[in-house]
Amino acid sequence: MSIVFKIIMLGIGLFIFLLIVGSVFNVDIGYLDIFFSIGLYVNMTFILIRYLRKHDIKMASIIGEIWISKKEFIQYAGVQLFFLLFSIAAITTVLNFLHINNEAFLKEMLDTVPAQETSGLLIALFNFIIMITFAPVVEELFFRGFLFNKWGESMGLVKAMILSSFIFSLLHFNSGFIGHFFLGLLFCIVYVKTKRLIVPIILHTINNAIAGSVIFVTSFYDSGPVTSDDAQLFLNELERYLQAGAIMFFILIPFVIYVLYRIYPKKVQTYHLFKIKLHKVLEKCASERKIVHFFCRANELGIHLYLTWGIFVEKRVLGIFRELCIVTREIDTNSWQE
């Protein structure tokens, strides 16, 4: 059974279970949302770890080195803030489109916003903590560390980047599909370029911290009784902001694409090209009986996977090596240590 399908079924089952519990015990829907998020993230981590252990894949091969330079932080954090601005513009564009097609949409949306009570503030606090802890780590491990790596080997880097980002954006459909799709692309590219999962995790945390801070702070706001004239004035102002955001969205699109193009690593090899070069080096090493120095020779010739820390790198290299051993019958495979 596919790990993605398992997680989808887990999410559906957890949702139904919490829905029943909430109905029976009359639990606040905000707390149910918190329990759902924690339960989903914990089980996603458990399923992923179990899968990696079953296939004898080390977590360290996914994560890479855990460090980030000051220069990288400043550079990528700046790009992250720019993409956050683009995400906000994308959300306002969608809201503006819905308002154009339904003039009563904004009023209906504002009427459904409940007044915040003490329980609402606690829920907002718990959600904020989840957004800056569980969410960035688990989502990056799954979408970039696992899905992007695994699909990258079978369908190629670009397709894997687009598909994993699409699924990532579906998970955040209620908070901005378009913005999260481009954020997913950014996190994939940064992961490929740095070969360290800690970098997209930090960027993801920054994004969630800013968005979560806005949501948490607004939880304290209580405007009190609002007259019909005040409400209409607010709606008029909101319409203008949405129109400005829609204009900004279309202006920023080419800049976002250009930024992705600029930071995309130019010397990226697909797995198939890597495999061809690897065969040549192994044949040369086999003929010279210098298997001990294989990886040194490979590095000298500049042979790398598009993801140095890809989850199946060691397995694939070992598999190719053994294939050549069977063909050449010149090397003692028992001398090769996994």
N, C-alpha and C positions, 0 to 999 in steps of 0.2 A: 504494500500500500504506500502510495506517495506520501512523503512527509508533509507536503503542502495540503493534501487532502485530509490528512490526520488532523492538522491544526484547524482547518475549516470546520470539520466535524466536531472537534473539541469546542470551538467557539460557539457553534450552534447549540450543542448540548449544554454548555455552561450558561448560555443565554436563557434557554428554556427552563433550566433548573432554578436560576435566580428569579425568573419571572414567576414561577410557581411559589417560591419562598416568599417573594415580595407580596404576592396576593394573599397568601395564607396568614402571614405575620404582619402585614401592613407596614412593610419597611419602606422608608423614603427612597425614591428612585435614584436620588443622588448617591446614596450609600451602595445601592445595587450596582451602579455604574463603577464605583470604586472597587467593589469585590470582583466584578467582571474583569476589570483591567488587570488587577493583581493576579487573579486566577489564570487569566490567559497568558500573561507574561511568564509566570512561574512554570506553567505547563509547557509553553513554547521552549523555554530553556531546557527543561527536563527531556523533552522529545529530541531536541537538537543534540544534547550531550549523549543521549542513548544511541542515536544514529551514528555519531562520530565514533563512539567506543565500539559499536558493532562492526564498523568498517575500519577499525584500527587507525583512525585519523586523529592526530594531536590537535588540541585546541590552539596551541601556540602557532601552528602552521597557518591558522586562519587569522589570528590576531596580529602576528608579527611583533616587532619590537614596540615597547610601550614608552614612547617618548615623542616630544614635539619641540622643535626649536622655536625660539622667539620670533625669528623671521617668518617661519611657516605659519605660526599662530596669527601674527599680524596680517599676513597676506590673505590667508584663507578666511579669517574672521571678517575681514573687510568684504570679501566676496560673499560670505554668508549674509551679512547685513544687507547687501545689495539685493540678494535673492529674496530676503524677507520682505523688503520693500515691494519687490515684484509680486510676491505672494499676496500681499495686502491689496495691491492694485488688481490682481486677478479675482480676488473675492468680491471687491466692489464692482467689478465688471459683470460678474454673474448676478449679483443683487440688482444692479441697474437693468440688466436684461429682463429679469423676472418682474421688476417694477414696471417696465415699459409694456410688458404683455399682460400685466394685472395691476392696475393702479391702486387697488386696495391691499396689495401684497405687504408693503412696508407697515401700514397701520395694523394689519392682522399679525405681523411678525412681532411688533412692539407690544401689542396687547397680550401676547402669549408669554412675555417675559415676567416671571414671578417676582414678587418683592422678596428681598433677601432677609432671612432671619438668622439666628445664631447657628442653627444647623446648617444653613446654606453657606455660612462663612467657614465652618469646619470642613464641609465637603469641598469647597474651593481650595482650602489649604491642603487637604489630602491629595486632591487632583494635581495641584502644583508640585507636590513632592514626587508623585508618580511620574509626572512629565519630565522632571530633571534627573531622575534616578533610573527607574526600571525601563522607561520608554526608549531613551537613546541607546542604552547598552544592548538590550534584548533585540530591538528592531535592527540595529546595525549588524549584530551577530547573525541574525537570520537573513535579512535582505541582501546585505553586501557580503558578509562573511560566508554565508552558505549558498543562497540562491544564485547570486551573481557569479561566484566561483564555479559552482556546479554546472550551471547553464552555459557559462563561458566556454567550457571545454567542449560541449556538444553542439552548440549553435553559433559560437563566435562571440567576440567581446561586445560589439555594438548591439546585436540583437539581445544578448543577455542583459545589457545595460538598460535598454528600452523596456524589456518585459518585466524585469525586477522592479524598475521604477514605476511602471504602470500598476503593478500589484501593490506596491508601497503606497501609491496615491489612492488606490481603492480603500485601503485601510483607514485613510484620513479623508474620506469623501466628505464627511460633514464639516471639516475644517479647511476645505480648499483643495479640490482635486488637482487643478492646473498647477498651482504653486508647489504642491508636494511632488508632483511628477518631475518638475525641473529640479527641485531639491534632491530627489533621488538620483537624477543624472549627475548632479554636482558631487554628491557623496560617492558615487561609483568612480568618477574620474579621479577624485582626490585619493581614493583607496588605491587605484591602479598606480597613480603617480608616486605616492609616498610608500606604498606597500606596507602601510601601518593602519590597522583598523581604528586605533585610538584617535586619529585625526578626524575622520567623519563622526566618530562618537562625540568628540568635543564640539564640533560644528553643530551637530544635532542638539546637543545640550544647550548651546547658546540660543539656537532658534526657539526651543521649547521654553527656555527661561524667560526670554523676552515676551513671547506670546502668553505664557502662563502668568507672568507678572501683571500684564494688562488685565487679564481675566480676573485675577485675584484682587487687584486694587479696585476694579469696578464693582466687586462684590460688596464693598463698604459704602458704595454710593446709594443714597436714598433721597430722591428728589422730592418726596412728599406728594401731597395732592397736586395734580396737574389739571389745569383748565383746558377746555377744548381749543381756545385760542393759542395757548402755549404749545399744545400738541401739534396743531397745524403749522405753527412757526417752526417747530423742530423738524417736522416732516419736510418742509420746504428747504430747510438748511441741509438736511440729509440727502435730499435729491441732488442738490448742487455738488455735494461731496462725492456722491456716487458717479455722477457724470464726469467730474474731474478725475476720479480714480480710473474710470473706463478709458479716458483719453491717455492717461499715464501708462496704462497697461499696454496699449498698442504702440506707444512710443518706446517702451522698455523692451519689448520682444526682441528686436534685432540686436540690442545691446546684450541681452541675456545669452542669445545664441553665440554672439561673438566671444563673450567671456568663456563659455564652455569650449569653444574652438581653441582659444588661446591657451587654456590650462590643460587641454587634452594632450597627453604624452604622444609625441610624434613617432618615436621609435618603439612601437608596440608590435609584438609578434603574435600571431595566432598560434594555437596549439599545434595545428597541422604543420606549419612552417618550422616550428620548434622541433617537432618529431623528425622531420626530414634531416635537419642539421644534426640532431642528436644521433641519428643512425650513422651518419658519416663520421662523427667523432668517435663513436663506440667502435666502429669498424677499424678506424685508424689505431685506436688504443689496443684493440684486440690483436691486430697484426703485430704491434710493437710490444705486446705483453706488458702494458703499463696501466693496468686496471687500477692500481692503487692511486694513480695520479689522475684518474678520470675527471673528477669534478674540477680540479685545478686546470686541466686542459680545456674543459668546457667553459670555464670562466674566462680564460685567455682568449678564446675565440668569440667571446661575447654572446654566448648562448644562454638565454633566460626565457622563462615563461612570461606571458603578459602579466601574470600575477606571481611574483617570486614566492609569495607565501600561499599559493593556491593549495586547496585542501587535498588535491589528488596528485600533486607534483611528485612526491616521493614514490607513491604507488605506481604512477605511470612510468617514471624513469626506470624503476626496478623491473616493471613488466617488459618494457622495450629491451632492456639489457638482457633479460633472460631469453627473449625471443632470438636475439642475436647469438646468444650462447648455444642455443639449440641448432641454429643454422650453421654456425662456424665450427662448432664442436671443438674449439681450440682453447676454451677457457673452463677452468674448474669452477662451476657455479657454487660449490660449497664454500669457496673462499670469499664470496660476496656476503657481507653482513648487512642485514636490514637496519 
